[in-house]
Amino acid sequence: MLRVGSKAACMACRNLVSTNMGIRFRVPLQKLHPLSRAIHHRYSGNANPQRTPHRTAARYYTSMSRLPMRPPKPPPGSGGRSYQQKRNFWVVRLATRLLKLRYILLGSAVGGGYTAKKTYDEWKDMLPDFSEYNWVIPDFVWELSEQIDLDKLAKALPEMEEIAKLLPDFDKIGENFTFLKSLLTPDTSSDPALKASDSSTSASHDASDKQYKKSSDKERLDQLQEELLRTQLKYQRMLERLEKENKELRKVVLQKDDKGIHQRKVKKSLIDLYSEVLDILSDYDANYNTQDHLPRVVVVGDQSAGKTSVLEMIAQARIFPRGSGEMMTRSPVKVTLSEGPHHVAMFKDSGREFDLSKEEDLAALRHEIELRMRKSVKEGQTVSSETISLSVKGPGIQRMVLVDLPGVISTVTAGMASDTKETIFSISKAYMQNPNAIILCIQDGSVDAERSIVTDLVSQMDPQGKRTIFVLTKVDLAEKNLASPSRIQQIVEGKLFPMKALGYFAVVTGKGSTGESIDSIKDYEEDFFQNSRLLRDGMLKAHQVTTKNLSLAVSDCFWKMVRESVEQQADVFKASRFNLETEWKNNYPRLRELDRNELFEKAKNEILDEVISLSQVTPQHWESILQKKLWERVSTHVIENIYLPAAQTMDSGTFNTTVDIKLKQWTDKQLPHKALEIAWETLQEEFARFMAEYKGKDQDDIFDKLKEAVKDESIKRHKWNERAMDSLRVIQHNALEDRSITDKPQWDAAIQFMEETLQSRLKDTESVIRDMVGPDWKQRWLNWKNRTPDQHIRNETKNELERLLKLLDDHTAYLANDEVTTVRKNLEGRGVEVDPVLIKDTWHQLYRRHFLQKALSHCNLCKRGFYYYQRHFVDSELECNDVVLFWRIQRMLVITANTLRQQLTNTEVRRLEKNVKEVLDDFGEDTERKTQLITGRRVQLAEDLKKVREIQEKLEAFIEALHKEK
């Protein structure tokens, strides 16, 4: 038996495997291992290995290569039985060897596989974690990977020969580093004799040789430094070219199957989710000490320091309005930067996309931003705290949220509000006091550092510099103007200013021309730093220059701050939500949580229901109200200007003529206009009445101010149809011209109408007379009231005039002058001095009462005068022209009320309903108006609950997406 792993076993296995594979080896037996020769002789039956010829060994290996095969014939002279025993023994031993060979091969395969897997795992653990860069490729790119022609993408990539040309000469760099090492490190391994000879030789060199050697070494060092700088720039250009090609390839990938992408709902990106949370927080008036501590990049700096230019370089577009020295940023501008296939910009509250690759869209965007800034500034102010929200997407843009603030000023100039400086400071502090805000402090490098104001402000807000990034702009001008460029080095190393910062950067944002493009500015910036002595002399480090490095650093800091603080902020809003919900349950347990918009919609439906109820008013109700109001409005004119002047003529023909003339004048000038006024007032009163009735039916009193404002505005906007006045005038004129009373009920109704009117006027006249003469004897005795001297004079005048009326019952309406003199003398005889005007005034009231009393008595006589009227009999006692006049007035009132009712129900109610809807729609779009009209703690609490829940939900969705990206 062979020991597993011995040399003989290995040789035997190799021979067996080789022969089984059909390979024949002709190896001399003397060259085999001794154990192998022993095995050979044992199997071949040869006891003397020294006498075994080479042919036997060859035959053995040949026979082994042909297994299995027919057994050979036994040699002559040997028995068949012994040969069979030998053959059986040989077969058993061979099977045993083959089984052991299988185990050896199986064990080797298992051990080798385990070793290979362990080596692969160790190699995989040494690789860096690229999971943080999964955001570079959007989610739907993996879905499109099967549809993309990879051969075309491979052809678009640069060839290996091109990349090899860009690689530096590493051999030459190695020689240079060896030379540097030999200069900096002394050789301590040299021979002592050589050391002695070197020291003696060096002692013999003169001062000029030493100076020459030093100068040559310095030149060599300068050359090496320049070569290293060129190599670094070459690497940078190569990376930029590859990034540019990668950007184009990514754009192709994002635009692939564009139709299919836009047909389905695209998932919002991580930065868009975060920006939505910030937009909600900007409108949220926080209570319960719930403050907005979510991270964003706050861009602050002195006026004209280049803040806007730095932000434009990061956004890769000239998107902000520009001015020479004047204040352009008048309100905070929140810019959400994210990556996308097209370079576009969009406002939060607008659906328009501005194509930033087109100059006309850029100009329109700048103009829109300027308009929004000026609109946000209140009258008498220069700056505003209202935030303008803008999103910018494009290939290769770093994801972050920046807020551009108005530039800090030191002096208020002409045209500015007096509190402009303090307002800018308060706005800047409000954003910077957020403990998670990243402060991007912009300093103008072309002016003296001592003139900076913003550095002191930033030092107050972030004294340790744990969240501040300092940016020095206009470095090209600074290098030109400064006599000592090392001053720039002091600034970017944080040694000149008292403020501290996470990092210091130096950038160039153009030559100062407003027409420069972003690409030209980038090329100029790269050329400047490539040739600048600041970088060549080591005053600036390569990672501290260019806006590209700045944007990468700011984006990294932003996302680091977001990951560290967002979950804590979510917990804060969760606690705030619990407090608000607890207050609502305790104060309003049976009410739904309706915010201001939902309450407005509820009030809107109630108001529209009340307006619709106007169409359900019965015609009888409309006509009754209109007729009553119209008579109340015109009754005075009818009695004083038409009836009394005509009736006091004491002549039938004169009465009718006077009445006809006055009625015609009244109809042409006043009556239609009065009727329309009454109709409109009636519509308003009915509308208000329905709203008041709804208010009493378990309606919410929180809508009272809103309903009153809607009613007033609707009435103000409503205009009556002017064409209705002309048609109404014709109808009224025809009604008043008709004198034919057809039946007795109409006659009786006219008499009743006349009696009621005259009694009402008589009652008013007696009341006026009582006020003139004072209390009578009964009131003086019972109520202890006395007359005034004027009332005493009037009472004496009244008594004298009453005696005159008793003597002359048919006296005219006016006193003659001699009658006035007679009355005056009679009163003077009783010791009462009276003015003639007082006598005439008292006579007017007394005669009016006397005439109304006679008219009422005549009205009673006319109750039986219809028969004479119908047969046109002329009877002086029963001549009832006044009854006919009142019938004509009454009929005109009925016809006018019916006409107005038809116009109200058919036209004006619908127009009022339309006006109410328009007013409600206008109020619904006016957030400020809704805030003024729907107020109260209940409303504010519901608003806060809605906002806090929305913020919490958005934050949770953002955190979930953030964890998935990790």
LINFEN-V638965 format. One record per run of one state. SS is the DSSP state (2 for helix, 1 for strand, 0 for the rest). FROM is the first residue (numbers start at 1). TO is the last residue. If there is no record, write none. Layout:
ss=SS from=FROM to=TO
ss=SS from=FROM to=TO
This chain:
ss=0 from=1 to=6
ss=2 from=7 to=20
ss=0 from=21 to=28
ss=2 from=29 to=31
ss=0 from=32 to=33
ss=2 from=34 to=44
ss=0 from=45 to=48
ss=2 from=49 to=51
ss=0 from=52 to=53
ss=2 from=54 to=65
ss=0 from=66 to=79
ss=2 from=80 to=126
ss=0 from=127 to=130
ss=2 from=131 to=136
ss=0 from=137 to=138
ss=2 from=139 to=144
ss=0 from=145 to=149
ss=2 from=150 to=156
ss=0 from=157 to=159
ss=2 from=160 to=166
ss=0 from=167 to=169
ss=2 from=170 to=184
ss=0 from=185 to=191
ss=2 from=192 to=204
ss=0 from=205 to=206
ss=2 from=207 to=255
ss=0 from=256 to=257
ss=2 from=258 to=263
ss=0 from=264 to=269
ss=2 from=270 to=282
ss=0 from=283 to=296
ss=1 from=297 to=302
ss=0 from=303 to=306
ss=2 from=307 to=315
ss=0 from=316 to=330
ss=1 from=331 to=339
ss=0 from=340 to=343
ss=1 from=344 to=347
ss=0 from=348 to=353
ss=1 from=354 to=355
ss=0 from=356 to=358
ss=2 from=359 to=376
ss=0 from=377 to=383
ss=1 from=384 to=394
ss=0 from=395 to=399
ss=1 from=400 to=404
ss=0 from=405 to=407
ss=1 from=408 to=408
ss=0 from=409 to=419
ss=2 from=420 to=432
ss=0 from=433 to=437
ss=1 from=438 to=444
ss=0 from=445 to=448
ss=2 from=449 to=451
ss=0 from=452 to=453
ss=2 from=454 to=461
ss=0 from=462 to=467
ss=1 from=468 to=473
ss=0 from=474 to=474
ss=2 from=475 to=481
ss=0 from=482 to=485
ss=2 from=486 to=492
ss=0 from=493 to=502
ss=1 from=503 to=506
ss=0 from=507 to=517
ss=2 from=518 to=531
ss=0 from=532 to=532
ss=2 from=533 to=536
ss=0 from=537 to=541
ss=2 from=542 to=544
ss=1 from=545 to=545
ss=0 from=546 to=546
ss=2 from=547 to=587
ss=0 from=588 to=595
ss=2 from=596 to=616
ss=0 from=617 to=618
ss=2 from=619 to=647
ss=0 from=648 to=651
ss=2 from=652 to=695
ss=0 from=696 to=700
ss=2 from=701 to=717
ss=0 from=718 to=722
ss=2 from=723 to=737
ss=0 from=738 to=743
ss=2 from=744 to=773
ss=0 from=774 to=776
ss=2 from=777 to=783
ss=0 from=784 to=788
ss=2 from=789 to=807
ss=0 from=808 to=816
ss=2 from=817 to=829
ss=0 from=830 to=835
ss=2 from=836 to=862
ss=0 from=863 to=865
ss=2 from=866 to=870
ss=0 from=871 to=880
ss=2 from=881 to=925
ss=0 from=926 to=926
ss=2 from=927 to=933
ss=0 from=934 to=936
ss=2 from=937 to=965
ss=0 from=966 to=966
